């Protein structure tokens, strides 16, 4: 019968805990201060702070994977190598082939200054590219799904020897795979943070229940129901989890806002953050933390009150 009464702790108790509704005299047995209150507030705030960064990591790597996949899949590169006297004619022949390729846009021959920029990380800014036997590079945008890179590669081998098609598959796949794995790591981190929060709140609730075991026995003797006692604990710990996680969420969002902009350096870590409507997603963390606190404390109350006689 006692356990059936405790199961009356429903989502209404969660809402009352968040809005600050009083639970009657039973609320007085829950210590408003002390190590359990401090532990709940600190653990909820710390976990919310980490959850903001884990969420930012998951969203940023997701955007990165999508961008790399779309940008690299949207074009191919043709490298043309030929003897010095035949280079110009070979390039024109390849341009003619590419311009008649189905589902492909207008081919563009990269000028010398762009080639110099591509080679600058390896040879430095002062390397005379014109004096090097650098092959010509042609950028070909892909405009349709029916584009056949393998067919174009065979055609170039037959009609323009020395022309090599690169569809970026060899180095696009590991980049996208790495970004997807980082996104999965962020999601797993969020799950682990939620589990750790539930464990910490459960331990704090059990400690508070155990510390007030004698008071619980006295309250039972004077007619207090277990549902009233448990509701008092659930409400207060739910409120603490919500307040602590709200503070941690705001601090985490402030930390994300202080990170460098994605355009500042162009690197991956500079893009770690929220964009647009993504800024609304961390605001759900305090509500999730309150729900975690509610169910964790409810479970602890079911166990502990059943053991206290």
Backbone bond lengths (Angstrom), bond angles and torsions (degrees), N, CA, C in turn:
res aa  C-N    CA-C-N  psi(-1)  N-CA   C-N-CA  omega(-1)  CA-C   N-CA-C  phi
1 X - - - 1.462 - - 1.520 111.03 -
2 X 1.324 116.51 -41.78 1.465 121.09 179.57 1.507 111.02 -60.92
3 X 1.331 116.75 -43.24 1.471 119.16 -179.43 1.513 110.54 -67.41
4 X 1.346 117.23 -35.80 1.455 119.45 178.11 1.525 110.86 -64.60
5 X 1.342 116.52 -37.87 1.450 119.09 178.57 1.520 111.46 -65.97
6 X 1.340 116.38 -39.31 1.464 119.63 -179.83 1.511 111.94 -65.41
7 X 1.293 117.48 -25.72 1.458 119.57 179.65 1.521 111.35 -72.31
8 X 1.321 116.25 -3.54 1.459 119.45 172.52 1.505 113.07 -72.33
9 X 1.342 117.68 -5.45 1.466 121.30 174.71 1.519 108.45 -71.82
10 X 1.312 117.20 101.51 1.459 120.97 -175.71 1.521 110.50 -116.39
11 X 1.321 115.80 -168.41 1.464 120.02 -178.24 1.522 112.02 -67.70
12 X 1.345 116.93 -16.78 1.456 118.68 173.48 1.516 111.59 -63.77
13 X 1.337 115.95 -36.49 1.462 119.66 175.74 1.520 111.08 -66.30
14 X 1.327 116.32 -36.35 1.467 119.65 176.56 1.524 110.69 -61.57
15 X 1.337 117.10 -45.38 1.463 120.49 -179.77 1.521 111.17 -65.09
16 X 1.330 117.01 -41.82 1.456 119.47 178.93 1.527 111.37 -65.76
17 X 1.325 115.71 -34.64 1.460 118.37 176.72 1.509 112.26 -65.45
18 X 1.340 117.25 -36.16 1.457 120.53 179.98 1.523 112.23 -74.98
19 X 1.340 116.68 -35.87 1.455 119.82 -177.18 1.514 112.69 -86.67
20 X 1.349 117.62 -6.18 1.450 120.19 175.45 1.503 114.42 87.66
21 X 1.344 118.56 17.07 1.453 120.94 177.51 1.512 111.23 -63.59
22 X 1.313 118.12 139.45 1.450 122.28 -177.52 1.522 109.23 -82.35
23 X 1.283 114.61 145.67 1.447 120.50 -179.44 1.495 113.36 -101.66
24 X 1.333 119.21 16.99 1.443 120.36 178.42 1.510 111.28 88.09
25 X 1.304 114.63 -159.83 1.455 120.06 -177.18 1.522 112.44 -65.60
26 X 1.317 115.73 -26.25 1.460 118.13 -179.36 1.506 112.91 -60.29
27 X 1.350 118.14 -25.76 1.461 121.27 179.04 1.522 112.23 -62.47
28 X 1.311 116.48 -25.76 1.450 119.45 -174.97 1.525 113.10 -70.39
29 X 1.322 118.34 -18.31 1.470 119.63 -179.43 1.519 111.45 -79.85
30 X 1.329 117.79 -14.83 1.460 120.61 179.95 1.520 108.48 -86.84
31 X 1.304 119.20 120.86 1.468 120.34 -177.89 1.519 110.78 -65.37
32 X 1.361 117.76 121.46 1.467 119.86 -179.59 1.519 112.52 -70.30
33 X 1.326 117.95 -21.97 1.459 121.31 178.41 1.520 108.07 -129.55
34 X 1.304 116.42 -177.21 1.450 119.95 -179.74 1.507 111.26 112.23
35 X 1.336 115.64 -178.11 1.465 118.95 -173.24 1.519 112.06 -69.28
36 X 1.350 119.14 -30.05 1.468 120.04 179.25 1.525 110.89 -67.28
37 X 1.339 116.14 -41.12 1.468 118.84 177.92 1.530 110.60 -65.65
38 X 1.328 116.09 -45.18 1.456 119.73 -179.89 1.524 111.29 -64.82
39 X 1.340 116.30 -39.92 1.469 119.71 179.38 1.517 110.97 -64.07
40 X 1.332 116.84 -43.01 1.462 119.92 -179.54 1.519 111.46 -65.13
41 X 1.322 116.70 -46.58 1.466 120.34 -179.78 1.528 111.59 -63.16
42 X 1.346 116.53 -44.91 1.461 119.42 -177.25 1.526 111.32 -68.11
43 X 1.335 116.71 -45.95 1.466 118.82 -177.92 1.521 111.12 -65.35
44 X 1.335 117.59 -40.00 1.462 119.72 178.22 1.522 110.81 -65.04
45 X 1.343 117.38 -42.12 1.457 119.93 179.16 1.518 112.68 -66.09
46 X 1.346 116.48 -43.53 1.461 120.00 -179.23 1.519 111.25 -65.07
47 X 1.322 116.62 -43.27 1.461 119.95 -179.62 1.524 111.29 -67.04
48 X 1.330 117.73 -37.25 1.460 119.99 177.28 1.520 110.69 -65.73
49 X 1.337 116.44 -40.73 1.469 120.79 177.74 1.529 110.16 -58.76
50 X 1.335 116.97 -46.67 1.465 120.49 179.01 1.524 111.36 -67.76
51 X 1.336 116.77 -34.37 1.468 119.88 -179.56 1.523 110.97 -64.73
52 X 1.338 117.53 -34.90 1.462 120.29 178.16 1.527 110.36 -61.63
53 X 1.328 116.99 -44.43 1.461 120.04 -179.44 1.534 111.35 -70.94
54 X 1.336 117.32 -36.30 1.465 119.52 176.46 1.523 110.49 -64.89
55 X 1.325 117.07 -39.68 1.460 120.61 176.99 1.525 110.93 -65.76
56 X 1.330 116.40 -41.57 1.467 119.69 177.37 1.524 111.22 -62.10
57 X 1.338 116.57 -39.83 1.470 120.35 177.97 1.517 110.87 -63.01
58 X 1.337 117.38 -45.19 1.460 120.59 -178.98 1.527 111.29 -63.19
59 X 1.329 117.10 -42.74 1.461 119.90 -179.29 1.528 111.80 -70.51
60 X 1.344 117.16 -40.57 1.462 120.35 -178.19 1.522 111.17 -66.66
61 X 1.325 117.51 -43.45 1.458 119.36 179.74 1.521 111.58 -69.87
62 X 1.335 116.36 -30.23 1.461 118.18 174.55 1.517 111.80 -64.70
63 X 1.339 115.57 -43.86 1.477 119.00 176.45 1.510 111.02 -63.24
64 X 1.336 115.98 -39.07 1.463 120.28 -178.89 1.523 111.16 -63.85
65 X 1.336 116.68 -44.64 1.467 120.71 179.62 1.526 110.86 -62.93
66 X 1.324 116.22 -42.91 1.468 119.26 179.76 1.528 111.25 -65.55
67 X 1.344 116.38 -40.29 1.466 119.17 -178.73 1.524 111.36 -67.64
68 X 1.331 116.34 -46.69 1.461 119.28 178.35 1.521 111.29 -60.02
69 X 1.306 116.39 -42.42 1.459 119.92 -177.50 1.522 111.17 -65.71
70 X 1.348 116.71 -43.96 1.462 119.53 -177.31 1.525 112.50 -73.13
71 X 1.343 116.21 -41.19 1.461 119.12 -177.76 1.520 111.82 -68.26
72 X 1.323 117.05 -44.75 1.454 119.22 -177.32 1.516 112.08 -74.71
73 X 1.332 116.84 -28.32 1.456 119.59 177.85 1.524 111.46 -80.30
74 X 1.345 117.17 -12.06 1.450 119.85 -176.67 1.510 114.93 -85.60
75 X 1.323 118.30 -1.05 1.460 119.94 179.53 1.521 109.51 -158.17
76 X 1.317 115.28 160.68 1.465 122.72 174.11 1.519 107.65 -129.27
77 X 1.313 115.32 163.31 1.461 121.55 -178.66 1.520 109.47 -123.28
78 X 1.305 115.74 137.19 1.465 121.35 176.97 1.528 107.89 -115.08
79 X 1.315 115.62 125.78 1.470 122.22 179.03 1.518 108.16 -103.97
80 X 1.333 115.82 124.97 1.463 121.49 -175.84 1.523 108.85 -114.57
81 X 1.316 116.64 120.64 1.463 122.89 177.54 1.529 108.59 -122.20
82 X 1.320 116.26 134.41 1.466 121.38 179.63 1.514 108.70 -160.58
83 X 1.340 118.45 161.96 1.468 120.72 174.25 1.526 110.56 -56.88
84 X 1.325 116.19 155.87 1.464 121.53 -173.29 1.524 112.26 -54.11
85 X 1.311 117.38 -40.87 1.460 119.41 -177.28 1.514 113.46 -76.13
86 X 1.328 118.65 -15.01 1.462 121.55 -176.38 1.535 112.93 -110.54
87 X 1.321 116.20 -1.35 1.467 119.42 -173.72 1.524 111.75 -61.51
88 X 1.327 117.69 -47.00 1.451 120.71 -176.12 1.522 111.72 -63.49
89 X 1.320 116.40 -44.28 1.469 119.94 179.66 1.521 110.64 -66.04
90 X 1.333 117.23 -38.93 1.476 120.31 179.89 1.527 110.70 -65.24
91 X 1.321 116.14 -39.48 1.471 119.41 179.41 1.529 110.55 -64.83
92 X 1.344 116.75 -42.54 1.463 119.67 179.54 1.520 111.30 -64.34
93 X 1.319 115.97 -37.19 1.463 119.43 177.87 1.529 111.12 -64.46
94 X 1.331 116.04 -42.39 1.475 119.90 179.08 1.530 110.48 -66.68
95 X 1.327 117.48 -39.73 1.459 120.81 178.20 1.525 111.11 -60.89
96 X 1.315 116.41 -38.36 1.462 120.70 178.11 1.524 110.93 -65.56
97 X 1.316 116.71 -41.11 1.475 120.63 178.89 1.533 110.34 -64.94
98 X 1.317 116.08 -43.96 1.464 119.63 -177.30 1.523 111.67 -68.13
99 X 1.332 117.13 -35.20 1.463 119.80 -179.06 1.516 112.57 -68.08
100 X 1.309 118.31 -17.90 1.470 121.96 178.79 1.522 112.22 -105.34
101 X 1.325 117.08 10.85 1.460 120.76 -179.98 1.523 109.86 -79.99
102 X 1.331 118.85 129.49 1.470 120.76 179.41 1.528 111.78 -63.16
103 X 1.336 115.53 145.13 1.469 123.94 176.98 1.523 112.67 57.35
104 X 1.323 116.17 32.70 1.464 121.59 175.88 1.521 108.33 -127.76
105 X 1.340 115.71 145.83 1.451 120.53 -179.66 1.519 112.29 -83.39
106 X 1.319 115.10 -160.29 1.451 121.04 -178.13 1.527 109.63 -79.04
107 X 1.318 118.73 121.20 1.473 120.29 178.51 1.513 111.28 -67.58
108 X 1.336 116.48 148.14 1.460 121.31 -178.44 1.520 109.61 -132.65
109 X 1.327 115.37 122.94 1.455 120.85 177.85 1.531 108.82 -80.35
110 X 1.326 116.57 124.13 1.459 120.35 -179.01 1.519 109.94 -69.95
111 X 1.341 117.49 127.57 1.480 119.96 179.60 1.528 110.68 -72.65
112 X 1.334 114.94 171.87 1.461 120.60 -175.54 1.531 112.74 -63.83
113 X 1.329 117.63 -34.49 1.458 118.41 -178.42 1.527 111.69 -67.84
114 X 1.338 117.99 -35.21 1.460 120.20 176.60 1.521 111.04 -70.50
115 X 1.336 116.88 -36.31 1.464 119.73 175.29 1.524 110.43 -63.16
116 X 1.327 116.37 -38.93 1.462 119.86 179.00 1.528 111.08 -63.75
117 X 1.332 117.22 -37.87 1.450 120.41 177.64 1.526 111.58 -65.76
118 X 1.328 115.97 -37.18 1.461 119.46 178.92 1.524 111.66 -67.35
119 X 1.330 116.87 -34.33 1.458 121.14 -177.17 1.527 112.95 -90.20
120 X 1.322 117.24 -9.54 1.463 120.25 -175.56 1.525 113.90 -59.40
121 X 1.349 120.24 -39.95 1.473 118.38 179.16 1.522 114.04 -60.56
122 X 1.335 117.60 -24.52 1.467 120.29 -177.61 1.535 112.14 -98.63
123 X 1.339 117.19 -38.79 1.466 120.36 -173.46 1.523 113.67 -107.72
124 X 1.336 118.00 -8.23 1.446 120.14 -178.86 1.519 111.76 89.81
125 X 1.338 117.07 169.35 1.468 120.53 -174.74 1.530 114.50 -77.53
126 X 1.313 117.64 -17.07 1.471 119.91 -174.27 1.524 113.65 -100.12
127 X 1.313 117.50 7.97 1.465 119.82 -178.48 1.528 109.83 -73.10
128 X 1.344 118.45 125.78 1.474 121.31 177.60 1.533 110.45 -75.09
129 X 1.310 115.70 98.55 1.467 120.23 -176.50 1.523 110.98 -64.96
130 X 1.324 116.88 -32.02 1.467 119.52 -178.38 1.520 111.86 -62.08
131 X 1.316 117.15 -28.21 1.462 120.41 -178.59 1.525 112.63 -84.37
132 X 1.329 118.20 -6.99 1.458 121.48 -178.90 1.524 110.39 -96.09
133 X 1.341 116.17 148.41 1.479 118.99 176.21 1.520 111.04 -78.69
134 X 1.342 115.61 63.53 1.457 120.79 -177.55 1.522 109.05 -84.41
135 X 1.336 117.87 129.81 1.470 119.46 178.08 1.517 110.82 -67.84
136 X 1.308 116.00 156.26 1.460 121.15 176.44 1.528 109.25 -76.70
137 X 1.326 115.50 142.11 1.454 121.32 178.91 1.523 109.36 -116.85
138 X 1.315 115.26 131.33 1.464 121.88 -179.49 1.526 107.87 -120.72
139 X 1.327 116.01 125.84 1.464 121.51 177.66 1.524 108.78 -95.24
140 X 1.339 115.67 127.68 1.458 121.27 -177.66 1.528 108.97 -123.28
141 X 1.333 118.95 109.90 1.465 120.39 177.55 1.527 111.67 -72.48
142 X 1.323 114.06 144.42 1.470 120.98 177.62 1.513 107.85 -98.34
143 X 1.340 117.26 122.62 1.462 121.46 -174.82 1.523 113.86 -109.94
144 X 1.321 118.30 -8.05 1.466 120.48 -178.32 1.509 112.23 -144.93
145 X 1.333 114.73 158.56 1.464 119.72 -179.05 1.523 112.61 -73.62
146 X 1.326 116.81 -18.59 1.462 120.49 -178.55 1.528 112.57 -82.42
147 X 1.333 117.37 4.29 1.458 120.20 178.64 1.526 109.85 -61.98
148 X 1.343 115.60 129.75 1.468 121.64 -174.98 1.530 108.91 -112.31
149 X 1.328 118.25 95.69 1.469 119.04 -178.56 1.524 113.09 -66.58
150 X 1.329 116.59 -34.86 1.458 118.65 -179.15 1.521 111.28 -68.12
151 X 1.321 116.10 -39.89 1.466 119.15 177.03 1.509 112.05 -64.55
152 X 1.351 116.64 -40.34 1.458 119.88 177.86 1.520 110.65 -66.78
153 X 1.290 118.65 -37.01 1.468 121.58 178.97 1.531 110.22 -62.54
154 X 1.330 117.52 -43.48 1.466 120.64 178.79 1.534 111.29 -66.43
155 X 1.324 116.40 -37.33 1.462 119.38 179.32 1.521 111.20 -66.03
156 X 1.338 117.25 -40.86 1.449 120.31 178.31 1.518 111.39 -65.13
157 X 1.327 117.38 -39.90 1.461 119.80 177.85 1.516 111.95 -62.37
158 X 1.335 116.64 -34.18 1.459 119.88 -177.36 1.530 112.04 -82.06
159 X 1.336 117.34 -40.28 1.458 120.50 -172.30 1.534 113.73 -100.50
160 X 1.315 117.72 -20.74 1.470 120.21 -177.85 1.521 109.50 -141.14
161 X 1.320 117.84 77.40 1.468 120.31 178.66 1.533 111.07 -57.72
162 X 1.309 115.86 137.64 1.455 120.83 -177.10 1.516 113.29 98.03
163 X 1.329 117.50 -7.76 1.464 122.18 176.94 1.529 108.43 -96.61
164 X 1.328 115.94 126.27 1.462 121.76 -176.40 1.521 108.95 -121.88
165 X 1.341 115.44 127.57 1.462 121.08 179.25 1.529 109.59 -91.06
166 X 1.334 115.87 131.66 1.468 121.84 176.69 1.523 108.09 -123.14
167 X 1.347 116.60 112.15 1.467 120.48 179.19 1.529 112.15 -96.48
168 X 1.323 117.72 13.79 1.469 124.80 174.86 1.530 113.72 65.26
169 X 1.334 116.93 13.96 1.459 118.59 -175.88 1.521 111.94 -66.53
170 X 1.334 117.62 -38.34 1.458 120.48 -172.71 1.517 112.26 -64.63
171 X 1.333 117.38 -37.36 1.463 118.36 -178.89 1.521 112.85 -106.87
172 X 1.361 117.15 -8.65 1.459 119.20 174.28 1.526 111.12 -75.06
173 X 1.324 116.91 -41.04 1.463 120.05 -176.02 1.521 112.96 -61.58
174 X 1.359 120.67 -47.98 1.476 118.27 179.13 1.525 113.58 -66.10
175 X 1.348 118.23 -31.99 1.460 119.93 177.79 1.526 111.22 -65.09
176 X 1.323 116.37 -47.80 1.463 120.50 -179.87 1.520 110.46 -65.86
177 X 1.340 116.24 -38.62 1.465 119.87 178.27 1.517 111.23 -63.21
178 X 1.342 116.60 -42.06 1.464 119.93 179.01 1.527 110.91 -64.34
179 X 1.325 117.72 -41.42 1.466 120.37 178.91 1.519 111.03 -64.98
180 X 1.328 117.86 -40.20 1.461 120.85 178.34 1.527 111.14 -65.64
181 X 1.321 116.98 -36.35 1.464 119.15 177.81 1.519 111.51 -68.51
182 X 1.328 117.02 -37.05 1.457 119.66 175.51 1.528 110.90 -64.88
183 X 1.324 116.88 -37.74 1.461 119.64 176.83 1.520 110.59 -63.71
184 X 1.333 116.94 -42.16 1.461 120.44 177.48 1.528 110.79 -63.92
185 X 1.340 116.00 -36.75 1.462 119.65 177.31 1.523 110.73 -62.43
186 X 1.321 117.64 -39.97 1.455 120.56 177.30 1.519 112.00 -63.47
187 X 1.341 116.54 -40.52 1.470 119.99 179.16 1.526 110.59 -66.61
188 X 1.342 116.51 -42.91 1.469 119.79 177.78 1.523 110.35 -63.01
189 X 1.330 116.79 -38.04 1.466 120.01 178.02 1.519 111.04 -62.05
190 X 1.337 117.31 -39.77 1.466 120.08 177.39 1.524 111.43 -62.15
191 X 1.332 116.30 -41.22 1.464 119.87 178.82 1.523 111.25 -65.63
192 X 1.329 116.35 -41.32 1.464 119.30 179.04 1.528 111.15 -66.92
193 X 1.321 116.91 -37.35 1.461 120.16 177.43 1.523 110.38 -63.18
194 X 1.330 116.56 -42.26 1.459 119.69 177.39 1.518 112.22 -63.13
195 X 1.340 116.69 -42.09 1.461 120.17 178.86 1.527 111.23 -65.22
196 X 1.340 116.95 -41.55 1.469 120.23 178.95 1.527 110.90 -64.98
197 X 1.332 116.85 -38.69 1.466 119.99 177.65 1.520 110.86 -62.91
198 X 1.322 116.32 -44.09 1.464 119.66 178.65 1.517 111.22 -61.73
199 X 1.331 117.25 -40.12 1.463 120.43 179.75 1.525 111.29 -65.85
200 X 1.331 117.97 -43.69 1.459 121.03 -179.19 1.529 111.19 -65.17
201 X 1.329 117.12 -43.34 1.463 119.95 -179.84 1.521 110.49 -67.40
202 X 1.333 117.26 -37.27 1.465 120.26 176.98 1.515 111.40 -62.13
203 X 1.333 116.38 -43.65 1.471 120.02 178.52 1.528 110.90 -63.31
204 X 1.327 116.78 -42.05 1.463 119.69 179.81 1.523 111.11 -65.65
205 X 1.334 117.01 -41.94 1.463 120.04 179.03 1.526 111.12 -65.19
206 X 1.321 117.41 -41.86 1.464 120.23 178.00 1.524 111.11 -63.23
207 X 1.333 116.23 -39.73 1.460 119.26 178.64 1.524 110.92 -63.89
208 X 1.334 116.62 -41.67 1.461 119.60 178.88 1.517 111.22 -66.54
209 X 1.327 117.21 -40.79 1.465 120.43 177.93 1.519 111.64 -64.70
210 X 1.336 115.88 -42.08 1.462 119.47 179.59 1.527 111.40 -66.70
211 X 1.331 117.33 -38.86 1.462 120.72 -179.72 1.517 111.93 -67.08
212 X 1.309 117.55 -24.36 1.456 121.89 -179.34 1.527 112.16 -107.32
213 X 1.334 116.09 23.53 1.462 119.56 -179.04 1.516 113.14 -58.92
214 X 1.338 117.40 -42.55 1.460 120.50 -179.35 1.525 110.90 -66.76
215 X 1.334 116.01 -38.66 1.461 119.77 178.37 1.519 110.51 -64.95
216 X 1.326 116.75 -38.32 1.463 120.69 179.19 1.523 110.03 -62.46
217 X 1.335 116.88 -41.82 1.470 119.99 179.43 1.522 110.71 -62.86
218 X 1.327 116.93 -41.93 1.457 120.00 179.27 1.523 110.92 -64.31
219 X 1.330 116.61 -42.58 1.463 120.17 179.55 1.519 111.24 -62.08
220 X 1.313 116.62 -36.86 1.455 119.70 177.32 1.532 110.53 -64.76
221 X 1.317 116.00 -38.85 1.463 119.69 -179.05 1.515 112.00 -64.27
222 X 1.327 116.75 -31.44 1.465 119.67 -179.06 1.525 111.77 -94.08
223 X 1.345 117.07 8.87 1.460 120.59 171.00 1.506 116.94 104.57
224 X 1.345 119.47 4.43 1.472 120.61 179.14 1.526 110.44 -69.97
225 X 1.303 115.05 136.79 1.465 119.41 178.35 1.532 110.33 -84.63
226 X 1.325 114.84 151.29 1.468 119.25 177.39 1.523 111.50 -61.22
227 X 1.340 117.40 -32.01 1.462 120.47 179.19 1.531 110.53 -63.27
228 X 1.336 116.63 -40.04 1.460 120.39 179.06 1.526 111.08 -65.70
229 X 1.337 116.17 -43.21 1.461 120.55 -179.60 1.525 110.63 -65.58
230 X 1.331 115.63 -47.56 1.463 118.98 -178.28 1.524 111.52 -64.47
231 X 1.347 116.68 -39.25 1.459 120.17 179.36 1.521 111.70 -60.30
232 X 1.349 115.87 -37.13 1.461 119.15 178.63 1.519 111.21 -61.70
233 X 1.336 116.65 -44.08 1.463 120.08 179.04 1.529 110.75 -66.61
234 X 1.316 116.22 -43.65 1.465 119.85 -176.42 1.528 110.35 -63.10
235 X 1.325 116.64 -44.14 1.460 119.73 -178.66 1.524 111.21 -62.52
236 X 1.323 115.85 -47.44 1.458 118.51 -174.66 1.527 111.60 -68.03
237 X 1.338 117.72 -41.71 1.460 119.51 -179.86 1.528 111.19 -71.74
238 X 1.316 117.19 -31.84 1.462 119.83 174.35 1.520 110.57 -63.05
239 X 1.345 115.52 -43.09 1.453 120.23 179.62 1.529 111.08 -64.68
240 X 1.324 116.11 -41.78 1.467 119.20 179.43 1.524 111.19 -63.90
241 X 1.324 116.49 -42.59 1.468 119.37 178.84 1.517 111.22 -62.54
242 X 1.334 116.89 -39.75 1.463 120.14 -179.84 1.524 111.08 -67.07
243 X 1.327 117.33 -44.66 1.469 120.66 -178.25 1.530 110.60 -65.88
244 X 1.341 116.86 -48.14 1.460 119.96 -179.95 1.513 112.41 -60.66
245 X 1.336 116.92 -43.95 1.466 119.87 -178.81 1.524 111.37 -70.24
246 X 1.334 118.04 -31.13 1.466 119.61 177.40 1.526 110.59 -64.62
247 X 1.339 115.76 -43.18 1.473 119.20 177.68 1.526 110.48 -64.29
248 X 1.333 117.05 -45.83 1.463 120.28 179.27 1.516 112.46 -62.25
249 X 1.340 117.23 -37.14 1.461 120.82 178.87 1.524 111.42 -65.62
250 X 1.324 116.53 -44.25 1.465 119.63 179.31 1.523 111.65 -63.66
251 X 1.346 116.76 -40.28 1.460 119.40 177.65 1.528 110.85 -66.28
252 X 1.327 117.13 -39.76 1.458 120.17 178.09 1.512 112.38 -64.67
253 X 1.340 117.61 -41.69 1.462 120.66 178.16 1.520 110.82 -65.75
254 X 1.339 116.74 -35.87 1.464 119.28 176.44 1.523 110.78 -65.63
255 X 1.335 116.83 -39.56 1.460 120.15 177.18 1.516 112.18 -64.35
256 X 1.332 116.59 -40.22 1.467 120.07 177.10 1.522 110.51 -64.16
257 X 1.334 117.04 -39.93 1.469 120.27 -178.96 1.521 112.21 -65.45
258 X 1.336 117.32 -26.13 1.459 121.01 -179.45 1.525 113.30 -83.06
259 X 1.344 118.05 -8.66 1.459 120.32 178.50 1.526 110.55 -67.12
260 X 1.343 117.58 154.73 1.471 119.60 178.55 1.509 111.58 -60.78
261 X 1.324 115.03 151.09 1.448 120.68 178.62 1.519 110.13 -70.01
262 X 1.339 116.24 156.07 1.464 120.45 -179.06 1.527 111.52 -62.55
263 X 1.317 118.17 -27.03 1.463 121.31 -178.78 1.519 112.95 -87.74
264 X 1.347 117.66 -4.43 1.462 119.88 -175.38 1.515 111.92 -67.15
265 X 1.333 116.61 -43.58 1.459 119.81 -178.25 1.511 112.80 -132.35
266 X 1.331 116.85 -14.65 1.450 119.43 177.75 1.506 114.22 82.28
267 X 1.327 119.22 -0.14 1.443 121.22 -179.06 1.507 112.09 -83.91
268 X 1.344 114.73 175.87 1.458 119.30 -177.14 1.520 111.56 -68.43
269 X 1.355 117.86 -47.86 1.449 120.80 -174.31 1.527 111.83 -64.80
270 X 1.338 118.18 -24.85 1.454 119.47 178.38 1.519 111.36 -72.86
271 X 1.323 118.35 -14.18 1.459 121.54 177.71 1.504 113.17 -96.91
272 X 1.346 117.48 7.91 1.458 121.48 179.81 1.516 108.78 -78.18
273 X 1.323 116.56 105.02 1.451 120.13 -178.91 1.513 110.49 172.83
274 X 1.335 114.86 -168.79 1.457 121.24 179.59 1.519 109.37 -107.89
275 X 1.307 114.98 150.52 1.458 120.54 179.36 1.517 109.06 -133.62
276 X 1.327 115.77 134.21 1.459 120.32 175.39 1.521 112.93 61.56
277 X 1.329 114.07 -127.56 1.461 121.05 -178.23 1.524 112.78 -69.75
278 X 1.332 117.31 -10.64 1.471 119.35 177.85 1.524 112.16 -61.13
279 X 1.336 116.53 -23.69 1.465 119.58 -179.82 1.528 112.18 -65.71
280 X 1.317 117.70 -17.92 1.465 119.80 178.19 1.521 112.36 -80.88
281 X 1.311 117.64 -20.10 1.459 120.16 -175.51 1.531 112.94 -65.32
282 X 1.349 120.44 -42.67 1.472 118.23 179.13 1.522 113.42 -62.84
283 X 1.338 117.90 -20.79 1.457 119.71 -179.37 1.529 112.36 -66.89
284 X 1.322 116.77 -15.28 1.465 119.59 176.88 1.529 112.45 -81.49
285 X 1.334 117.18 -12.00 1.472 119.73 -176.40 1.527 112.34 -62.16
286 X 1.360 120.93 -44.99 1.465 118.57 178.38 1.519 113.69 -59.60
287 X 1.340 118.00 -36.57 1.460 120.63 178.99 1.531 110.90 -68.63
288 X 1.340 115.60 -39.43 1.468 118.83 176.98 1.519 110.08 -66.16
289 X 1.347 116.89 -40.76 1.465 120.15 178.50 1.519 111.10 -64.03
290 X 1.333 117.24 -38.04 1.460 119.91 177.13 1.527 110.98 -64.20
291 X 1.330 116.99 -40.56 1.457 119.85 177.34 1.526 111.36 -64.90
292 X 1.341 115.95 -40.44 1.467 119.39 176.97 1.526 110.35 -62.31
293 X 1.338 116.38 -44.13 1.458 119.89 178.03 1.514 112.16 -62.46
294 X 1.328 116.90 -39.49 1.459 120.96 179.63 1.519 111.31 -61.61
295 X 1.324 116.88 -53.17 1.457 119.54 -176.00 1.527 112.12 -70.50
296 X 1.358 116.94 -34.54 1.466 119.06 177.90 1.524 110.78 -66.04
297 X 1.333 117.35 -44.55 1.456 120.32 179.48 1.521 111.10 -68.67
298 X 1.302 116.93 -37.06 1.471 120.35 177.40 1.521 110.87 -60.77
299 X 1.327 115.81 -43.95 1.473 119.37 178.58 1.525 110.84 -64.38
300 X 1.348 116.45 -42.30 1.457 119.67 179.18 1.513 111.33 -64.17
301 X 1.355 116.88 -38.77 1.465 120.00 179.29 1.518 110.81 -65.57
302 X 1.331 117.01 -40.87 1.473 120.03 177.95 1.523 111.52 -59.08
303 X 1.333 115.06 -40.84 1.469 119.49 -178.62 1.524 112.16 -74.22
304 X 1.315 117.27 -48.76 1.454 121.01 -172.59 1.518 113.14 -72.48
305 X 1.333 117.63 -42.46 1.453 119.95 179.67 1.519 111.86 -68.08
306 X 1.309 115.79 -29.33 1.458 118.38 174.23 1.516 112.54 -70.07
307 X 1.343 116.66 -24.45 1.461 119.89 -178.90 1.515 112.58 -90.90
308 X 1.353 117.72 -22.48 1.468 120.81 -178.82 1.528 108.54 -83.04
309 X 1.285 116.59 124.65 1.470 121.79 -179.16 1.511 109.72 -118.54
